[in-house]
């Protein structure tokens, strides 16, 4: 535990910003998205701006206090909070400025996707950001950031033009294509390892309506093959997500969620292959506001439920993968538990693999093996099911993984982190050695400082 005199110094330097375990708001503030995570830091620093963040880092370094960083707190593994250490909490840092003429936004990193989207949509603008409004913009963006518009506009990190960063020394620096270029490169895909982003500047795009929503079909090998063929042929303006799931009545289903950036007539033409396959069990595809598309599944995956996740990258659904999905869907917990297939294609796949720290620039699915439940008594069975499903899909997957889906990284070790960064890993180790040689920022999918041999 942190010594009383150290706590006193934090309170003197950050007056009114420090919560100890005795504070009436402590339990409320320490809670994060995943109800399975029940860790208690010794201190929470409730930062109001960049100077608070820098002070918290300097104090933690001075007293050798372990720290975690909480933006949106959405990470399933609970990396935002650690037992007995310091949580540097950015969740009250919600400033945002939109410049509609230049089509840019400058946002503090306590914002969540829904909060960011509401401000940019006042001007009919958006940037690619995830598929759930409860996600924090910072964690999503710094790890890459898939979303409903990735085919047309790329990943979230591809639309970043500048970052303000607090380093491990407690210094505040800016990075962009013209300033601290190597840090700018590393922050876009591996940012949690190098500093705390306190502001992010984004490029925005005009978009206020989409043609999208889910179609649910009975689960079968045929519908999985259809989905694979359909997604691999999809144009840039059409992004998809598939999910094998079990309905509350026990029916096994496969949901295909489409998001087309255009009119309903154009969208219908783009999804013709799905219409030709047969009548779906559920059809909710419609022209809808972008904000509605972004929040379509919020009610199904609210904060507080118990979440677990393991992931793969998968180039295509071969027969072995299809067989594994059919077998494990039959024994999964009911919806919203799923084996999800989030597609990267188009603009997001045409960037050079070494242009940003995020390396997976090829057409693929991120496979999210993600059960959900509310009863803690089911935790052990849920985790075992997930791990067995992951092992069954492993022979068919790439030796690659999306770092924001690497929620079991602490248990899986450095090999999986290397798979998250591929050929960029050595360069990232060198950057880590240069900017954080003592590995202060290690409550993450951690890149060890130093050069590989």
C-alpha positions in Angstrom: 0.0 0.0 0.0 1.1 3.6 -0.6 2.5 5.2 2.5 0.5 7.9 4.3 3.1 10.6 3.8 3.1 9.8 0.0 -0.7 10.2 0.0 -0.3 13.5 1.7 2.1 14.7 -1.0 -0.4 13.8 -3.7 -3.1 15.7 -1.9 -0.9 18.8 -1.5 0.0 18.9 -5.2 -3.4 17.9 -6.5 -5.8 19.5 -4.0 -9.3 18.3 -4.4 -8.3 15.8 -7.1 -7.2 12.8 -5.0 -9.7 10.1 -3.8 -8.5 7.6 -1.2 -10.5 4.5 -0.3 -12.3 6.4 2.5 -13.7 9.0 0.1 -17.5 8.7 -0.4 -17.0 8.7 -4.3 -14.2 6.2 -4.3 -16.2 3.1 -5.1 -18.3 4.8 -7.8 -15.3 6.3 -9.6 -13.1 3.1 -9.5 -15.8 1.1 -11.3 -15.2 0.5 -15.0 -17.2 -1.0 -17.9 -16.6 -4.6 -17.1 -18.5 -5.7 -14.0 -16.1 -8.7 -13.6 -13.3 -6.3 -12.6 -13.3 -5.4 -8.9 -9.9 -3.9 -8.2 -9.2 -1.2 -5.6 -6.5 1.3 -6.3 -4.9 3.0 -3.3 -5.4 6.4 -4.9 -7.4 7.9 -7.7 -6.2 11.2 -9.3 -9.2 12.8 -10.9 -7.5 15.0 -13.5 -9.2 18.1 -14.9 -6.5 18.9 -17.5 -3.1 18.2 -18.8 -1.3 19.8 -16.0 -3.0 17.5 -13.5 -2.0 14.5 -15.5 1.6 15.7 -15.7 1.7 16.3 -11.9 0.3 12.8 -11.2 2.9 11.2 -13.4 5.8 13.1 -11.8 4.6 12.3 -8.3 4.2 8.6 -9.2 7.7 8.5 -10.6 9.2 10.3 -7.6 7.7 7.8 -5.1 7.9 4.7 -7.3 4.1 4.2 -7.4 2.6 1.9 -10.0 0.0 3.7 -12.2 -2.8 2.8 -14.5 -4.5 5.2 -16.9 -8.3 5.4 -17.2 -9.9 7.2 -20.1 -13.2 5.5 -21.0 -12.5 2.4 -18.9 -14.0 0.2 -21.6 -11.2 -2.4 -21.9 -12.6 -5.8 -20.9 -9.4 -6.8 -19.0 -9.7 -3.8 -16.8 -6.3 -2.3 -17.7 -7.6 1.1 -16.5 -7.5 0.1 -12.8 -4.9 -1.8 -10.7 -4.9 -3.1 -7.2 -3.2 -0.9 -4.6 -1.7 1.5 -7.1 -2.6 4.9 -8.6 -5.4 5.3 -11.1 -4.8 8.4 -13.2 -8.4 9.2 -14.2 -9.1 11.3 -17.3 -12.8 10.7 -17.3 -13.7 14.3 -16.4 -11.5 15.7 -19.3 -14.3 16.1 -21.8 -13.5 19.3 -23.7 -14.0 19.3 -27.5 -13.7 21.9 -30.2 -15.0 21.4 -33.7 -13.9 23.5 -36.7 -16.6 22.8 -39.4 -14.7 24.8 -42.1 -11.5 22.9 -41.7 -13.3 19.7 -40.8 -11.2 19.0 -37.7 -11.8 18.4 -34.0 -9.6 18.7 -31.0 -10.8 16.5 -28.2 -9.7 15.8 -24.6 -9.3 12.1 -23.9 -11.9 11.6 -21.2 -14.5 11.7 -23.9 -16.5 8.6 -25.0 -17.5 7.9 -28.5 -21.1 9.0 -28.1 -20.0 12.3 -26.5 -17.6 13.0 -29.3 -20.1 12.0 -32.0 -22.8 14.2 -30.7 -20.6 17.3 -31.0 -19.3 16.5 -34.5 -22.8 15.5 -35.8 -24.0 19.0 -34.9 -22.1 20.0 -38.0 -22.8 16.8 -40.0 -19.3 15.5 -39.5 -17.7 12.4 -38.1 -14.5 10.5 -37.8 -14.1 6.7 -37.7 -14.6 5.6 -34.0 -15.7 2.2 -33.0 -19.2 0.6 -32.8 -20.2 1.3 -29.2 -20.8 4.8 -27.7 -19.5 3.8 -24.3 -16.0 3.2 -25.6 -13.4 5.9 -24.7 -11.9 7.7 -27.7 -8.3 7.4 -26.4 -7.9 3.7 -25.9 -9.7 2.9 -29.1 -7.7 5.4 -31.2 -4.3 4.7 -29.7 -4.7 1.0 -30.4 -6.0 1.4 -34.0 -9.7 1.8 -34.0 -12.0 -0.2 -36.2 -15.5 1.2 -36.9 -18.5 1.4 -39.2 -16.7 3.6 -41.8 -13.3 1.8 -41.9 -13.7 0.9 -45.6 -14.1 4.4 -46.7 -12.1 6.4 -44.2 -9.7 4.0 -42.5 -9.0 3.4 -38.8 -9.4 6.0 -36.1 -5.6 6.3 -35.8 -5.4 7.0 -39.6 -7.5 10.2 -39.0 -5.3 11.6 -36.2 -3.3 14.7 -37.1 -1.8 15.7 -33.7 -1.5 14.5 -30.2 -0.7 16.2 -26.9 1.2 13.6 -24.7 2.4 13.4 -21.1 5.6 11.4 -21.2 6.9 9.1 -18.4 9.0 12.0 -17.2 5.9 14.1 -16.7 6.7 16.4 -19.6 4.1 17.6 -22.0 5.0 17.3 -25.7 3.1 17.5 -29.0 3.6 15.1 -31.8 2.4 15.2 -35.4 3.7 14.6 -38.9 6.0 17.6 -38.4 6.9 17.3 -34.8 8.2 14.4 -32.7 7.5 12.2 -35.8 8.7 8.9 -34.3 6.5 9.3 -31.2 3.6 10.3 -33.5 4.2 7.0 -35.4 4.2 4.9 -32.3 1.2 6.5 -30.6 -1.0 5.5 -33.6 -1.4 1.9 -32.7 0.7 1.4 -29.6 0.1 4.6 -27.8 -0.6 3.3 -24.3 3.1 2.2 -24.1 4.6 5.7 -24.7 2.6 8.2 -22.7 -0.8 9.6 -21.8 -2.6 11.3 -24.6 -4.5 14.2 -23.2 -5.7 15.8 -26.5 -6.2 14.3 -29.9 -6.8 16.2 -33.1 -8.9 14.4 -35.7 -9.6 14.8 -39.4 -13.4 14.8 -39.9 -15.6 13.7 -42.8 -19.1 14.8 -43.9 -21.6 12.1 -43.0 -24.9 12.3 -41.2 -27.0 9.3 -42.5 -26.2 5.7 -43.4 -28.1 2.7 -44.7 -27.5 0.0 -42.1 -28.5 -2.4 -39.4 -28.7 -6.1 -38.7 -30.1 -9.1 -40.6 -30.3 -12.3 -38.5 -30.4 -15.7 -40.3 -30.5 -19.2 -38.9 -27.0 -20.3 -38.2 -25.6 -22.7 -40.8 -22.4 -23.4 -42.7 -24.1 -21.9 -45.7 -24.7 -18.5 -44.1 -21.1 -18.4 -42.8 -19.8 -19.0 -46.3 -22.2 -16.4 -47.6 -20.9 -13.8 -45.1 -17.3 -14.6 -46.0 -17.9 -14.2 -49.7 -20.0 -11.1 -49.3 -17.6 -9.3 -47.1 -14.6 -10.0 -49.2 -16.4 -8.5 -52.2 -17.7 -5.5 -50.3 -17.0 -2.0 -51.7 -15.3 0.6 -49.6 -18.6 2.3 -48.7 -19.9 -0.9 -47.2 -18.5 -2.1 -43.9 -19.8 -5.3 -42.1 -19.8 -7.1 -38.8 -21.0 -10.7 -38.3 -21.9 -12.4 -35.1 -22.8 -16.0 -34.3 -25.0 -16.1 -31.3 -27.8 -17.9 -29.4 -31.1 -16.2 -29.1 -32.9 -16.1 -25.7 -35.2 -19.0 -26.9 -32.2 -21.1 -27.8 -32.3 -20.5 -31.6 -28.8 -20.4 -33.1 -28.4 -17.4 -35.3 -25.9 -15.4 -37.4 -26.3 -11.7 -37.5 -24.9 -9.7 -40.4 -24.7 -6.0 -39.6 -24.2 -3.7 -42.6 -23.3 0.0 -42.8 -23.5 1.5 -46.2 -22.4 5.2 -46.7 -25.0 6.2 -49.2 -28.6 6.2 -50.1 -31.1 3.4 -49.4 -31.4 2.6 -53.1 -27.6 2.3 -53.4 -27.4 0.4 -50.1 -30.0 -2.2 -51.3 -28.0 -2.8 -54.4 -24.9 -3.3 -52.3 -26.5 -5.9 -50.1 -28.4 -7.7 -52.9 -26.5 -11.0 -52.2 -27.8 -11.1 -48.7 -31.4 -10.5 -49.9 -31.0 -13.2 -52.5 -29.9 -15.7 -49.8 -33.3 -16.0 -48.3 -35.7 -14.4 -45.8 -34.0 -13.4 -42.6 -35.4 -14.1 -39.1 -35.0 -10.4 -38.3 -34.5 -7.5 -40.7 -33.6 -4.1 -39.2 -31.7 -2.6 -42.1 -32.9 0.9 -42.8 -31.7 4.4 -43.6 -30.9 6.0 -40.2 -28.9 8.8 -38.7 -25.2 8.1 -38.1 -25.7 8.6 -34.4 -28.3 5.9 -34.3 -26.0 3.5 -36.2 -23.3 4.2 -33.7 -25.6 3.4 -30.7 -27.5 0.5 -32.3 -26.3 -2.1 -29.8 -25.7 0.0 -26.7 -28.7 -1.4 -24.8 -27.5 -4.9 -25.2 -23.9 -4.4 -23.9 -24.3 -1.8 -21.0 -21.7 -1.1 -18.4 -21.8 -3.4 -15.4 -22.4 -6.8 -17.0 -19.6 -9.4 -16.8 -17.5 -9.5 -19.9 -14.6 -11.7 -21.1 -12.9 -11.8 -24.4 -10.2 -13.5 -26.5 -9.4 -12.7 -30.1 -7.8 -13.8 -33.4 -7.1 -12.2 -36.7 -8.6 -14.4 -39.5 -8.2 -13.9 -43.2 -11.2 -15.9 -44.3 -13.7 -18.4 -42.9 -12.4 -21.8 -44.1 -14.2 -25.0 -43.4 -12.3 -25.7 -40.2 -13.2 -22.2 -38.8 -16.8 -22.7 -39.8 -17.0 -26.0 -38.0 -15.6 -24.5 -34.8 -18.1 -21.6 -34.9 -21.0 -24.0 -35.3 -19.8 -26.2 -32.4 -19.1 -23.4 -30.0 -22.2 -21.4 -30.7 -24.3 -24.4 -29.7 -22.9 -24.2 -26.2 -22.5 -20.5 -25.7 -24.4 -18.3 -23.2 -27.3 -16.4 -24.8 -27.1 -13.1 -26.7 -25.4 -10.7 -26.4 -22.7 -13.4 -26.1 -21.2 -13.9 -29.5 -18.4 -15.0 -31.7 -18.0 -11.8 -33.7 -16.3 -11.0 -37.0 -15.3 -7.4 -37.5 -14.0 -6.6 -40.9 -11.1 -4.5 -42.0 -11.0 -3.7 -45.7 -10.8 -0.9 -48.1 -9.0 2.3 -47.0 -8.0 0.8 -43.7 -6.2 -2.1 -45.5 -4.5 0.1 -48.2 -2.2 1.9 -45.7 1.4 0.7 -45.6 2.0 -1.7 -42.7 4.9 0.5 -41.4 3.1 3.9 -41.9 1.7 3.6 -38.3 2.5 1.3 -35.4 -0.7 -0.6 -36.2 0.5 -3.2 -38.7 -2.4 -5.3 -39.9 -3.0 -3.6 -43.2 -4.7 -6.4 -45.1 -8.3 -7.6 -45.5 -9.2 -9.7 -42.4 -11.6 -10.2 -39.6 -11.0 -9.5 -36.0 -12.6 -12.5 -34.3 -14.1 -11.4 -30.9 -14.9 -14.5 -28.8 -17.0 -12.5 -26.3 -19.4 -14.1 -23.8 -21.5 -11.9 -21.5 -23.3 -12.8 -18.3 -24.5 -11.2 -15.0 -24.0 -14.1 -12.6 -20.5 -14.3 -11.0 -21.1 -18.0 -10.5 -20.8 -18.5 -14.2 -17.4 -16.8 -14.6 -15.3 -19.9 -14.5 -17.4 -21.7 -17.1 -17.5 -18.6 -19.3 -13.8 -18.2 -19.3 -13.2 -21.9 -20.0 -15.7 -21.9 -22.9 -13.9 -18.8 -24.4 -10.5 -20.3 -24.1 -11.6 -23.6 -25.7 -13.2 -21.8 -28.6 -10.1 -19.7 -29.1 -8.0 -22.9 -29.2 -10.4 -24.5 -31.7 -10.1 -21.4 -34.0 -6.3 -21.0 -33.6 -5.2 -23.4 -36.4 -7.2 -21.3 -38.9 -6.1 -17.9 -37.7 -3.1 -15.7 -38.5 -0.3 -15.3 -36.0 -1.6 -11.8 -35.5 -4.0 -10.0 -33.1 -5.6 -6.6 -32.8 -4.1 -5.1 -29.6 -7.4 -3.6 -28.5 -8.8 -7.1 -28.4 -5.8 -8.6 -26.6 -7.6 -8.6 -23.2 -5.8 -11.7 -21.9 -2.4 -10.3 -22.7 -1.0 -10.4 -19.2 -1.6 -14.2 -19.1 -0.6 -14.8 -22.7 2.7 -13.0 -22.5 5.1 -11.2 -24.8 4.6 -13.5 -27.8 1.0 -12.3 -28.2 2.2 -8.6 -27.9 4.7 -9.3 -30.7 1.9 -10.8 -32.8 -0.1 -7.6 -32.2 2.7 -5.5 -33.8 4.4 -7.9 -36.2 7.3 -6.4 -38.2 6.9 -3.1 -36.3 7.8 -4.7 -32.9 11.5 -4.0 -33.0 11.0 -0.4 -33.9 8.5 0.0 -31.1 11.0 -1.5 -28.6 13.5 1.0 -29.7 11.0 3.9 -29.2 10.1 2.5 -25.8 13.7 2.4 -24.8 14.1 6.0 -25.9 11.0 7.5 -24.3 10.1 5.2 -21.4 13.2 3.1 -20.5 12.0 2.2 -17.0 8.7 0.9 -18.4 6.6 3.3 -16.3 3.7 2.8 -18.7 3.3 -1.0 -18.3 -0.3 -1.5 -17.3 -1.1 -2.4 -20.9 -0.3 -4.9 -23.6 3.3 -4.1 -22.8 6.2 -3.6 -25.1 9.4 -4.2 -23.3 12.1 -1.5 -23.6 15.2 -2.3 -25.7 16.2 -3.6 -29.1 15.6 -7.1 -30.2 18.6 -9.2 -31.3 
